[in-house]
Amino acid sequence: MALALQALVWTLQSPQRAERLLALTGLSVEELRGGAGEPGMLAAILSFLEGHEADLVTCAENLGERPESLVAARRMLEGA
């Protein structure tokens, strides 16, 4: 869950990525804030990154992880 939270923070650091996240997921800022610690919400964030490979790879690099680790984290969260 910690890796997914780090990915969320990374995603929100860019206003353009944050706007794209909200637009593509249909989430509101309030929903994002309220659900930030929920497995389903975190899985959705990682799924959003998977949908744009360049973001997935860049996020993983910035977090010192492999992209596959983010994908595995999403799968784990979806099973929680």
C-alpha positions as CSV (number, residue, x, y, z in Angstrom):
1,M,0.0,0.0,0.0
2,A,2.9,2.3,0.7
3,L,4.1,2.1,-2.9
4,A,0.7,3.0,-4.2
5,L,0.5,6.0,-1.9
6,Q,3.9,7.1,-3.2
7,A,2.6,6.7,-6.8
8,L,-0.4,8.8,-5.9
9,V,1.8,11.6,-4.5
10,W,4.0,11.4,-7.6
11,T,0.9,11.6,-9.8
12,L,-0.5,14.7,-8.0
13,Q,2.8,16.6,-8.2
14,S,2.1,17.4,-11.8
15,P,-1.1,19.5,-12.4
16,Q,-1.5,18.1,-15.9
17,R,-1.3,14.5,-14.6
18,A,-3.6,15.3,-11.7
19,E,-6.2,16.9,-14.1
20,R,-5.9,13.9,-16.5
21,L,-6.4,11.5,-13.5
22,L,-9.6,13.2,-12.5
23,A,-10.9,13.5,-16.0
24,L,-10.2,9.8,-16.9
25,T,-11.3,8.3,-13.7
26,G,-14.3,10.5,-13.1
27,L,-13.1,11.1,-9.5
28,S,-13.6,14.4,-7.7
29,V,-10.9,16.0,-5.6
30,E,-13.1,15.2,-2.5
31,E,-13.4,11.5,-3.5
32,L,-9.7,11.3,-4.1
33,R,-8.9,12.8,-0.7
34,G,-11.5,10.7,1.1
35,G,-10.4,7.4,-0.5
36,A,-6.6,7.9,-0.6
37,G,-6.0,5.2,1.9
38,E,-8.5,2.7,0.4
39,P,-7.2,-0.3,-1.5
40,G,-9.7,0.2,-4.4
41,M,-8.8,3.9,-4.8
42,L,-5.1,3.1,-4.8
43,A,-5.6,0.3,-7.3
44,A,-7.4,2.8,-9.5
45,I,-4.5,5.2,-9.3
46,L,-2.0,2.5,-10.3
47,S,-4.4,1.4,-13.1
48,F,-4.4,5.0,-14.3
49,L,-0.6,4.9,-14.5
50,E,-0.6,1.6,-16.3
51,G,-2.9,3.2,-19.0
52,H,-0.1,5.6,-19.9
53,E,3.1,3.6,-20.1
54,A,5.3,6.7,-20.1
55,D,3.9,7.8,-16.8
56,L,4.2,4.3,-15.4
57,V,7.8,4.0,-16.3
58,T,8.7,7.6,-15.1
59,C,6.8,7.1,-11.9
60,A,8.6,3.8,-11.2
61,E,12.0,5.4,-11.9
62,N,11.3,8.3,-9.6
63,L,10.3,5.9,-6.9
64,G,13.3,3.7,-7.4
65,E,11.1,0.8,-8.5
66,R,10.5,-1.3,-11.6
67,P,7.2,-0.7,-13.5
68,E,6.4,-4.3,-12.8
69,S,6.4,-3.5,-9.1
70,L,3.6,-1.0,-9.6
71,V,1.6,-3.5,-11.6
72,A,2.1,-6.1,-8.9
73,A,1.0,-3.6,-6.3
74,R,-2.2,-2.9,-8.2
75,R,-3.0,-6.6,-8.5
76,M,-2.4,-7.1,-4.8
77,L,-4.7,-4.1,-3.9
78,E,-7.4,-5.4,-6.2
79,G,-7.3,-8.7,-4.3
80,A,-7.5,-7.0,-0.9
